[in-house]
Amino acid sequence: MSSVSSSVRRVAATVLAAGAMVGAAALPAAAQDGARHQQQHPRVEISRVQADSPGHDDRSNRSLNAEWVEITNTTRDAVNLRGWTLRNADGNRYRFDNVRIGGRATIRIHTGTGHNTRTDLFQGRRDYVWDNRTDTATLRDDRGRTVDTESWGRRHH
């Protein structure tokens, strides 16, 4: 019996040692995955642009609000856009106040006036911002770093 007992102990010790080695080998990979995940910044992007409001461009508030840019948060976590900006190629700028965009949520920034909601923001302008034929929307974070751009048409020189 004594030899069976010592054999069982040796097998158990070998299994435990092998398990420890596999665990140690897997640890760096798991640690790297965690580090990679922590290095990712919140991903907020310009998802759609309606630069040419439907119908006649008559500068009515209805027409101005039919011109918009959608911004989508593609992560699970909410992102505070305080201090972020949305600009066109001519330098017209909209600065976000204390606006939180939920995880996997989209907000629409309209050109005209209206009451801000969780899903719709209004720049309060009385003229169009986005050129119908060619323009670039640039989203920058609160440090001035470009987060995303969306361009349409071609610039003619």
Backbone as a printed PyTorch tensor [residue, N CA C, xyz], in Angstrom:
tensor([[[  0.8050,  -1.1880,   0.0000],
         [  0.0000,   0.0000,   0.0000],
         [  0.8440,   1.2460,   0.0000]],

        [[  1.9450,   1.1330,   0.7090],
         [  2.7990,   2.2930,   0.8170],
         [  3.2980,   2.7480,  -0.5480]],

        [[  3.6230,   1.8010,  -1.4530],
         [  4.0980,   2.1770,  -2.7810],
         [  2.9710,   2.7800,  -3.6160]],

        [[  1.7350,   2.3310,  -3.4360],
         [  0.5910,   2.9140,  -4.1510],
         [  0.3890,   4.3320,  -3.6750]],

        [[  0.4640,   4.5380,  -2.3660],
         [  0.2610,   5.8630,  -1.7900],
         [  1.3310,   6.8330,  -2.2700]],

        [[  2.5830,   6.3970,  -2.3170],
         [  3.6370,   7.3070,  -2.7840],
         [  3.5140,   7.5450,  -4.2840]],

        [[  3.0490,   6.5640,  -5.0370],
         [  2.8260,   6.7540,  -6.4800],
         [  1.7250,   7.7730,  -6.7130]],

        [[  0.6520,   7.6760,  -5.9480],
         [ -0.4550,   8.6340,  -6.0670],
         [  0.0500,  10.0360,  -5.7330]],

        [[  0.8770,  10.1430,  -4.6890],
         [  1.4190,  11.4530,  -4.3140],
         [  2.3130,  12.0190,  -5.4140]],

        [[  3.1380,  11.1530,  -6.0180],
         [  4.0070,  11.6190,  -7.1070],
         [  3.1880,  12.0880,  -8.3060]],

        [[  2.1450,  11.3350,  -8.6630],
         [  1.2760,  11.7150,  -9.7890],
         [  0.5830,  13.0350,  -9.4710]],

        [[  0.0680,  13.1550,  -8.2530],
         [ -0.6160,  14.3900,  -7.8510],
         [  0.3590,  15.5670,  -7.8970]],

        [[  1.5730,  15.3690,  -7.4150],
         [  2.5750,  16.4390,  -7.4300],
         [  2.9210,  16.8280,  -8.8610]],

        [[  3.0270,  15.8320,  -9.7420],
         [  3.3300,  16.1030, -11.1470],
         [  2.1980,  16.8900, -11.7980]],

        [[  0.9590,  16.4920, -11.5250],
         [ -0.2020,  17.1960, -12.0870],
         [ -0.2460,  18.6350, -11.5770]],

        [[ -0.0180,  18.8130, -10.2770],
         [ -0.0190,  20.1660,  -9.7060],
         [  1.0970,  21.0210, -10.3050]],

        [[  2.2730,  20.4460, -10.4510],
         [  3.4010,  21.1840, -11.0320],
         [  3.1050,  21.5640, -12.4770]],

        [[  2.5160,  20.6430, -13.2440],
         [  2.1770,  20.9280, -14.6400],
         [  1.1230,  22.0300, -14.7080]],

        [[  0.1370,  21.9580, -13.8090],
         [ -0.9050,  22.9920, -13.7670],
         [ -0.3180,  24.3520, -13.4300]],

        [[  0.6250,  24.3940, -12.5080],
         [  1.2680,  25.6580, -12.1400],
         [  2.0500,  26.2300, -13.3170]],

        [[  2.7290,  25.3440, -14.0730],
         [  3.5040,  25.8180, -15.2290],
         [  2.5770,  26.3780, -16.3120]],

        [[  1.4580,  25.6830, -16.5620],
         [  0.5000,  26.1640, -17.5610],
         [ -0.0730,  27.4980, -17.1150]],

        [[ -0.4090,  27.6040, -15.8270],
         [ -0.9470,  28.8630, -15.2970],
         [  0.0570,  29.9960, -15.4140]],

        [[  1.3260,  29.7140, -15.1290],
         [  2.3600,  30.7430, -15.2340],
         [  2.5630,  31.1700, -16.6810]],

        [[  2.4900,  30.2130, -17.5940],
         [  2.6600,  30.5460, -19.0050],
         [  1.4840,  31.3730, -19.5100]],

        [[  0.2930,  31.1150, -19.0030],
         [ -0.9000,  31.8380, -19.4580],
         [ -0.9870,  33.2230, -18.8390]],

        [[ -0.3560,  33.4260, -17.6820],
         [ -0.4580,  34.7020, -16.9830],
         [  0.0230,  35.8980, -17.8010]],

        [[  1.2010,  35.8520, -18.4320],
         [  1.6220,  37.0160, -19.2010],
         [  0.6500,  37.3730, -20.3290]],

        [[  0.0690,  36.3830, -20.9890],
         [ -0.8750,  36.6670, -22.0670],
         [ -2.1040,  37.3690, -21.5160]],

        [[ -2.5970,  36.8990, -20.3790],
         [ -3.7660,  37.5330, -19.7750],
         [ -3.4130,  38.9440, -19.3100]],

        [[ -2.2220,  39.1200, -18.7530],
         [ -1.8120,  40.4460, -18.3100],
         [ -1.6840,  41.3900, -19.5040]],

        [[ -1.1630,  40.8810, -20.6190],
         [ -1.0510,  41.7230, -21.8070],
         [ -2.4230,  42.1300, -22.3160]],

        [[ -3.3850,  41.1960, -22.3230],
         [ -4.7330,  41.5360, -22.7600],
         [ -5.3130,  42.6460, -21.8970]],

        [[ -5.1160,  42.5380, -20.5750],
         [ -5.6200,  43.5650, -19.6700],
         [ -4.9640,  44.9050, -19.9330]],

        [[ -3.6560,  44.9090, -20.1650],
         [ -2.9430,  46.1510, -20.4390],
         [ -3.4030,  46.7560, -21.7550]],

        [[ -3.6190,  45.9210, -22.7540],
         [ -4.0800,  46.4090, -24.0540],
         [ -5.4630,  47.0530, -23.9070]],

        [[ -6.3190,  46.4110, -23.1080],
         [ -7.6690,  46.9330, -22.9130],
         [ -7.6220,  48.2880, -22.1990]],

        [[ -6.7300,  48.4330, -21.2280],
         [ -6.6410,  49.6890, -20.4860],
         [ -6.0740,  50.8190, -21.3440]],

        [[ -5.2690,  50.5100, -22.3440],
         [ -4.6650,  51.5390, -23.1800],
         [ -5.6440,  52.0990, -24.2010]],

        [[ -6.7330,  51.4040, -24.4700],
         [ -7.6860,  51.8840, -25.4570],
         [ -8.4130,  53.1020, -24.9110]],

        [[ -8.5750,  54.1140, -25.7530],
         [ -9.3130,  55.3100, -25.3670],
         [-10.7600,  55.1270, -25.7780]],

        [[-11.6620,  55.8460, -25.1300],
         [-13.0570,  55.7490, -25.5500],
         [-13.1750,  56.0600, -27.0330]],

        [[-13.9310,  55.2630, -27.7610],
         [-14.0730,  55.4430, -29.2050],
         [-15.3980,  56.1280, -29.4950]],

        [[-15.2790,  57.3780, -29.8340],
         [-16.4190,  58.1850, -30.2340],
         [-16.1520,  58.5960, -31.6690]],

        [[-17.1660,  58.4700, -32.5310],
         [-16.9390,  58.7480, -33.9430],
         [-18.1070,  59.4860, -34.5700]],

        [[-17.7860,  60.1680, -35.6670],
         [-18.8260,  60.7880, -36.4810],
         [-19.4320,  59.6510, -37.2960]],

        [[-20.7010,  59.3610, -37.0570],
         [-21.3140,  58.2020, -37.6980],
         [-22.1340,  58.5650, -38.9310]],

        [[-22.7250,  59.7600, -38.9740],
         [-23.5090,  60.1920, -40.1370],
         [-23.5250,  61.7080, -40.2110]],

        [[-23.6570,  62.2200, -41.4390],
         [-23.7700,  63.6650, -41.6450],
         [-24.8970,  63.9210, -42.6420]],

        [[-25.7710,  64.8430, -42.2940],
         [-26.7910,  65.3350, -43.2280],
         [-26.4420,  66.7960, -43.4830]],

        [[-25.5860,  67.0220, -44.4880],
         [-25.0960,  68.3740, -44.7680],
         [-26.0940,  69.1760, -45.5850]],

        [[-26.8380,  68.5200, -46.4240],
         [-27.7990,  69.1930, -47.3060],
         [-29.2050,  68.9100, -46.7840]],

        [[-29.7610,  69.8770, -46.0730],
         [-31.1030,  69.6450, -45.5260],
         [-32.0940,  69.4800, -46.6730]],

        [[-33.0250,  68.5470, -46.5250],
         [-34.0000,  68.3020, -47.5900],
         [-34.8410,  69.5480, -47.8740]],

        [[-35.2410,  69.6980, -49.1130],
         [-36.0800,  70.8360, -49.4810],
         [-35.2670,  72.0660, -49.8210]],

        [[-35.9440,  73.1990, -49.8220],
         [-35.3260,  74.4760, -50.1810],
         [-34.5520,  75.0430, -48.9920]],

        [[-33.3250,  75.5090, -49.2420],
         [-32.5160,  76.1280, -48.1820],
         [-33.0320,  77.5440, -47.9250]],

        [[-34.0090,  77.6710, -47.0410],
         [-34.6310,  78.9740, -46.7850],
         [-34.2280,  79.5690, -45.4360]],

        [[-33.2730,  78.9660, -44.7670],
         [-32.7630,  79.4100, -43.4660],
         [-33.8240,  79.4070, -42.3680]],

        [[-34.9240,  78.7070, -42.5890],
         [-35.9060,  78.5540, -41.5040],
         [-35.2920,  77.6240, -40.4540]],

        [[-35.7660,  77.7280, -39.2290],
         [-35.2470,  76.8640, -38.1720],
         [-35.4730,  75.3970, -38.5080]],

        [[-36.5860,  75.1050, -39.1460],
         [-36.8750,  73.7230, -39.5540],
         [-35.8190,  73.2230, -40.5480]],

        [[-35.4810,  74.0570, -41.5240],
         [-34.4690,  73.6880, -42.5110],
         [-33.0810,  73.5930, -41.8700]],

        [[-32.7550,  74.5420, -40.9860],
         [-31.4560,  74.5170, -40.3060],
         [-31.3010,  73.2510, -39.4590]],

        [[-32.3790,  72.8290, -38.8170],
         [-32.3020,  71.6370, -37.9700],
         [-32.3150,  70.3330, -38.7530]],

        [[-32.6320,  70.4270, -40.0410],
         [-32.5480,  69.2380, -40.9010],
         [-31.1190,  69.0310, -41.3940]],

        [[-30.2270,  69.9310, -41.0250],
         [-28.7840,  69.8000, -41.2610],
         [-28.1970,  69.3670, -39.9200]],

        [[-27.5000,  68.2290, -39.9030],
         [-27.0050,  67.7080, -38.6340],
         [-25.8140,  66.7720, -38.8140]],

        [[-25.1700,  66.4940, -37.6840],
         [-24.0700,  65.5200, -37.6010],
         [-24.4070,  64.5710, -36.4620]],

        [[-24.2640,  63.2790, -36.7080],
         [-24.4580,  62.2930, -35.6520],
         [-23.1140,  61.8160, -35.1290]],

        [[-23.0360,  61.6920, -33.8170],
         [-21.8390,  61.2010, -33.1470],
         [-22.2440,  59.9720, -32.3420]],

        [[-21.4780,  58.8970, -32.4850],
         [-21.7900,  57.6300, -31.8240],
         [-20.6510,  57.2170, -30.9050]],

        [[-21.0160,  56.7910, -29.7150],
         [-20.0800,  56.2040, -28.7640],
         [-20.1470,  54.6920, -28.9900]],

        [[-19.0800,  54.0990, -29.4830],
         [-19.0860,  52.6750, -29.8230],
         [-18.6730,  51.7870, -28.6500]],

        [[-18.3650,  52.3910, -27.5100],
         [-17.9710,  51.6030, -26.3370],
         [-19.1770,  51.3430, -25.4460]],

        [[-18.9680,  50.5480, -24.4040],
         [-20.0370,  50.2670, -23.4370],
         [-20.1720,  51.3560, -22.3890]],

        [[-19.1270,  52.1520, -22.2070],
         [-19.1000,  53.1500, -21.1400],
         [-19.4910,  54.5340, -21.6460]],

        [[-20.1790,  55.2860, -20.8000],
         [-20.5380,  56.6620, -21.1350],
         [-19.2680,  57.5060, -21.2430]],

        [[-19.3150,  58.5290, -22.0880],
         [-18.1840,  59.4420, -22.2760],
         [-18.7020,  60.8660, -22.1000]],

        [[-17.9890,  61.6560, -21.3040],
         [-18.3510,  63.0570, -21.1330],
         [-17.6620,  63.8650, -22.2330]],

        [[-18.4430,  64.5900, -23.0270],
         [-17.9080,  65.3620, -24.1470],
         [-17.6120,  66.8110, -23.7610]],

        [[-17.6030,  67.1420, -22.4850],
         [-17.3420,  68.5190, -22.0470],
         [-16.0270,  69.0220, -22.6390]],

        [[-16.0950,  70.1460, -23.3390],
         [-14.9010,  70.7370, -23.9220],
         [-14.5410,  70.2110, -25.2970]],

        [[-15.2130,  69.1670, -25.7730],
         [-14.9660,  68.6500, -27.1170],
         [-15.5430,  69.6430, -28.1210]],

        [[-15.0380,  69.5980, -29.3510],
         [-15.5390,  70.4990, -30.3850],
         [-15.8460,  69.7440, -31.6660]],

        [[-16.7810,  70.3150, -32.4240],
         [-17.1350,  69.8310, -33.7540],
         [-16.9710,  71.0250, -34.6800]],

        [[-16.1170,  70.9020, -35.7040],
         [-15.8130,  72.0080, -36.6090],
         [-16.0480,  71.6320, -38.0520]],

        [[-16.2790,  72.6660, -38.8600],
         [-16.3080,  72.4640, -40.3100],
         [-15.0050,  72.9800, -40.8970]],

        [[-14.8310,  72.8490, -42.2030],
         [-13.5800,  73.2430, -42.8640],
         [-13.3330,  74.7480, -42.7960]],

        [[-14.3970,  75.5370, -42.6720],
         [-14.2510,  76.9940, -42.5810],
         [-13.9470,  77.4730, -41.1710]],

        [[-13.8980,  76.5640, -40.2040],
         [-13.5620,  76.9360, -38.8310],
         [-14.7590,  77.2060, -37.9390]],

        [[-15.9810,  77.0660, -38.4400],
         [-17.1510,  77.2110, -37.5690],
         [-17.1090,  76.0920, -36.5400]],

        [[-17.2620,  76.4610, -35.2760],
         [-17.0370,  75.4940, -34.2110],
         [-18.2260,  75.4340, -33.2490]],

        [[-18.5610,  74.2270, -32.8620],
         [-19.5390,  73.9930, -31.8030],
         [-18.7970,  73.3380, -30.6530]],

        [[-18.9080,  73.9180, -29.4550],
         [-18.2460,  73.3580, -28.2740],
         [-19.3020,  72.6840, -27.3990]],

        [[-19.0180,  71.4250, -27.0380],
         [-19.9300,  70.6780, -26.1840],
         [-19.8160,  71.1620, -24.7510]],

        [[-20.9410,  71.3270, -24.1040],
         [-20.9890,  71.6820, -22.6980],
         [-20.8770,  70.3750, -21.9070]],

        [[-21.5050,  70.2810, -20.7770],
         [-21.4460,  69.0720, -19.9600],
         [-22.4120,  68.0320, -20.5340]],

        [[-21.9920,  67.3820, -21.6330],
         [-22.8240,  66.4100, -22.3450],
         [-22.2120,  65.0280, -22.1820]],

        [[-23.0270,  64.0910, -21.6920],
         [-22.5950,  62.6970, -21.5870],
         [-23.3080,  61.9100, -22.6690]],

        [[-22.5310,  61.1280, -23.4000],
         [-23.1110,  60.2330, -24.3960],
         [-22.9880,  58.8160, -23.8370]],

        [[-24.1190,  58.1660, -23.7020],
         [-24.1420,  56.8270, -23.1160],
         [-23.4050,  55.8060, -23.9580]],

        [[-23.1370,  54.6790, -23.3550],
         [-22.4980,  53.5840, -24.0700],
         [-23.3680,  53.1010, -25.2200]],

        [[-22.7380,  52.9230, -26.3750],
         [-23.4170,  52.4730, -27.5920],
         [-24.5760,  53.3930, -27.9900]],

        [[-24.4580,  54.6650, -27.6470],
         [-25.5140,  55.6370, -27.9380],
         [-25.0750,  56.6020, -29.0310]],

        [[-26.0520,  57.2680, -29.6310],
         [-25.8090,  58.2510, -30.6860],
         [-26.5200,  59.5520, -30.3270]],

        [[-25.8400,  60.6700, -30.5830],
         [-26.4760,  61.9700, -30.4270],
         [-26.3960,  62.6940, -31.7670]],

        [[-27.3710,  63.5610, -32.0020],
         [-27.4450,  64.3130, -33.2480],
         [-27.3040,  65.7910, -32.9100]],

        [[-26.3470,  66.4520, -33.5750],
         [-26.1020,  67.8750, -33.3570],
         [-26.6970,  68.6320, -34.5380]],

        [[-27.7980,  69.3580, -34.2710],
         [-28.5070,  70.1260, -35.2880],
         [-27.9230,  71.5320, -35.3760]],

        [[-28.0630,  72.1590, -36.5210],
         [-27.5130,  73.4960, -36.7340],
         [-28.3550,  74.5880, -36.0770]],

        [[-29.6820,  74.4880, -36.1550],
         [-30.5730,  75.5490, -35.6760],
         [-30.7620,  75.5630, -34.1680]],

        [[-31.8970,  76.1360, -33.7520],
         [-32.2010,  76.2540, -32.3290],
         [-33.2170,  75.1960, -31.9180]],

        [[-33.2260,  74.8750, -30.6340],
         [-34.1530,  73.9040, -30.0780],
         [-33.7810,  73.6150, -28.6410]],

        [[-34.4690,  72.6750, -28.0200],
         [-34.2070,  72.2890, -26.6350],
         [-33.3620,  71.0170, -26.6270]],

        [[-32.1870,  71.1150, -26.0310],
         [-31.2910,  69.9590, -25.9580],
         [-31.9520,  68.8150, -25.1880]],

        [[-31.7510,  67.6030, -25.7010],
         [-32.2190,  66.3890, -25.0360],
         [-31.0460,  65.4230, -24.9500]],

        [[-31.3230,  64.2400, -24.4740],
         [-30.2850,  63.2130, -24.3730],
         [-29.7870,  62.7860, -25.7520]],

        [[-30.6450,  62.9070, -26.7800],
         [-30.3040,  62.4190, -28.1170],
         [-30.1310,  63.5240, -29.1590]],

        [[-30.5280,  64.7490, -28.8520],
         [-30.4590,  65.8540, -29.8160],
         [-29.9130,  67.1100, -29.1510]],

        [[-28.8990,  67.6920, -29.7890],
         [-28.3190,  68.9530, -29.3350],
         [-28.4940,  69.9850, -30.4420]],

        [[-28.5360,  71.2690, -30.0720],
         [-28.7790,  72.3400, -31.0310],
         [-27.7010,  73.4030, -30.8930]],

        [[-27.1060,  73.7800, -32.0510],
         [-26.0410,  74.7710, -32.0500],
         [-26.5610,  76.1920, -31.8650]],

        [[-27.8330,  76.4220, -32.1990],
         [-28.4120,  77.7620, -32.0180],
         [-27.9890,  78.7470, -33.0970]],

        [[-27.6820,  78.2650, -34.2860],
         [-27.2500,  79.1430, -35.3800],
         [-28.4300,  79.5700, -36.2410]],

        [[-28.2260,  80.6660, -36.9380],
         [-29.2510,  81.1850, -37.8420],
         [-28.8230,  81.0810, -39.3060]],

        [[-27.7050,  80.3700, -39.5380],
         [-27.2280,  80.1330, -40.9020],
         [-26.6640,  78.7130, -40.9660]],

        [[-26.5760,  78.1790, -42.1650],
         [-26.0800,  76.8170, -42.3620],
         [-24.5950,  76.7370, -42.0280]],

        [[-24.1710,  75.5940, -41.5120],
         [-22.7690,  75.3570, -41.1610],
         [-22.0970,  74.4980, -42.2190]],

        [[-22.7650,  73.4340, -42.6410],
         [-22.1430,  72.4240, -43.4870],
         [-22.4060,  72.7280, -44.9550]],

        [[-21.3350,  72.7260, -45.7410],
         [-21.4530,  72.9560, -47.1830],
         [-22.0890,  71.7180, -47.8220]],

        [[-23.0760,  71.9530, -48.6730],
         [-23.8010,  70.8410, -49.2950],
         [-22.9060,  69.9830, -50.1810]],

        [[-21.9740,  70.6090, -50.8810],
         [-21.1710,  69.8850, -51.8760],
         [-19.8710,  69.3250, -51.3500]],

        [[-19.1790,  70.0950, -50.5270],
         [-17.8700,  69.6430, -50.0450],
         [-17.5550,  70.2930, -48.6990]],

        [[-17.1800,  69.4790, -47.7470],
         [-16.8370,  69.9860, -46.4240],
         [-16.1900,  68.8620, -45.6320]],

        [[-15.7120,  69.1930, -44.4470],
         [-15.1460,  68.2100, -43.5290],
         [-15.6360,  68.5240, -42.1350]],

        [[-16.1890,  67.5260, -41.4630],
         [-16.5650,  67.6390, -40.0550],
         [-15.4250,  67.0260, -39.2480]],

        [[-14.9380,  67.7710, -38.2640],
         [-13.8400,  67.3000, -37.4240],
         [-14.2680,  67.3260, -35.9720]],

        [[-14.1430,  66.1920, -35.3140],
         [-14.4560,  66.0640, -33.8960],
         [-13.1450,  66.0170, -33.1290]],

        [[-12.9960,  66.9360, -32.1570],
         [-11.7760,  66.9810, -31.3320],
         [-12.1480,  66.8400, -29.8670]],

        [[-11.2660,  66.1840, -29.1080],
         [-11.5240,  66.0160, -27.6820],
         [-11.1560,  67.2920, -26.9200]],

        [[-11.2890,  67.2520, -25.6000],
         [-11.0620,  68.4390, -24.7750],
         [ -9.5970,  68.8720, -24.7210]],

        [[ -8.6960,  68.0840, -25.2780],
         [ -7.2790,  68.4590, -25.3710],
         [ -6.9000,  68.9120, -26.7770]],

        [[ -7.9000,  68.9920, -27.6610],
         [ -7.6450,  69.4420, -29.0320],
         [ -7.1800,  68.3550, -29.9730]],

        [[ -7.1410,  67.1080, -29.5100],
         [ -6.7200,  65.9860, -30.3640],
         [ -7.8730,  65.5730, -31.2730]],

        [[ -7.5690,  65.3610, -32.5460],
         [ -8.5920,  64.9190, -33.4940],
         [ -9.0110,  63.5000, -33.1500]],

        [[-10.3150,  63.3310, -32.9440],
         [-10.8840,  62.0350, -32.6120],
         [-11.3900,  61.3540, -33.8810]],

        [[-12.0560,  62.1470, -34.7650],
         [-12.5780,  61.5960, -36.0090],
         [-12.8610,  62.7340, -36.9790]],

        [[-12.8320,  62.4040, -38.2650],
         [-13.2090,  63.3570, -39.3160],
         [-14.0960,  62.6370, -40.3270]],

        [[-14.9510,  63.4120, -40.9570],
         [-15.8000,  62.8920, -42.0290],
         [-15.8160,  63.9570, -43.1200]],

        [[-15.4160,  63.5740, -44.3250],
         [-15.3710,  64.5110, -45.4530],
         [-16.2900,  64.0400, -46.5580]],

        [[-16.7860,  64.9950, -47.3430],
         [-17.5990,  64.6560, -48.5070],
         [-17.2790,  65.6540, -49.6120]],

        [[-17.4900,  65.2130, -50.8560],
         [-17.1980,  66.0610, -52.0200],
         [-15.7140,  66.2640, -52.2090]],

        [[-15.3760,  67.1730, -53.1090],
         [-13.9660,  67.5150, -53.3670],
         [-13.8000,  69.0180, -53.3400]],

        [[-12.6750,  69.4350, -52.8260],
         [-12.3320,  70.8550, -52.8510],
         [-11.8340,  71.2190, -54.2380]],

        [[-12.3610,  72.2840, -54.8100],
         [-11.8920,  72.7710, -56.1240],
         [-11.0340,  73.9960, -55.8740]],

        [[ -9.8400,  73.9930, -56.4720],
         [ -8.9150,  75.1100, -56.2660],
         [ -8.9930,  76.0610, -57.4340]]])
